[in-house]
Amino acid sequence: MPFEPEVGIVLGSGLGGLVDHMQVALALPYRDIPGFPVSTVVGHAGKLIFGTLGGRRVVAMQGRFHYYEGYTTQQVVFPIRVLKGLGIRTLIVSNAAGGVNPSFHTGDVMVITDQINLLPNPLIGPNIDELGPRFPDMSEPYSRSLIALADEVAASLGLSLQHGCYLGNTGPSYETRKEYGFYHTIGADAVGMSTTPEVIAACHMSLPVFGLSVITNMGLEGKKATHEEVQREGERAQQTLTRLIVGMLERM
């Protein structure tokens, strides 16, 4: 019988360990999937994992693709469209991000409530009418009902969550202190180099999205940021992410 996933999960830098908690039915390297880009970033394993988690059939992207790798945003979101084609009804996205809200701390987990996209929009070009409308609504990019569910699960498990707006920019250079300050001024609480095009593509297909950011460094503090630090903090937060996501899947 074919495996029909209900939920798609995109795992960002240092967060791929969630698959260790899955009952894996199949693992496909991206290079073996026709049309799929290939991950070139350390911390992104580059596999599509099918299995069960929290009693749900899921398909997890163990690593994503980025505009800064040289891919177009249309290529970046191609896997999201594939996941929708496989039958998922909910998309969960995660990422590592720099904190620009001064009340945040390194290691915090932020529920994404809104986004600011500074990357090229993946819907530029001819519209694919069978996927969605030419001008999709973005008034609720992250599902309010899934955010409420996350808060309910977190309260029951004693997990502390932040909430805020995620800003996606091109990278790959980390931001200057003034850029961090500017992003906070225009409404961002966390900043990274991914996610926003994926969510635009999901909204285009009327796919409900839940998003999480792990705050791996505090940009406003002016400390040097490294990819190794991002991976390390992401790995430290995996237990919190795993407990939250499993708890949500159990209650969906």
Secondary structure, DSSP 8 states (H G I E B T S, - for coil): -----SEEEEE-TT-GGGGGGSEEEEEEEGGGSTT-----STT---EEEEEEETTEEEEEEES---GGGT--HHHHHHHHHHHHHHT-SEEEEEEEEEE-STT--TT-EEEEEEEEE-S--TT-SS--TTT--SS---S-SS-HHHHHHHHHHHHHHT---EEEEEEE---SS---HHHHHHHHHTT-SEEESSSHHHHHHHHHTT--EEEEEEEEEEGGGT----HHHHHHHHHHTHHHHHHHHHHHHHH-
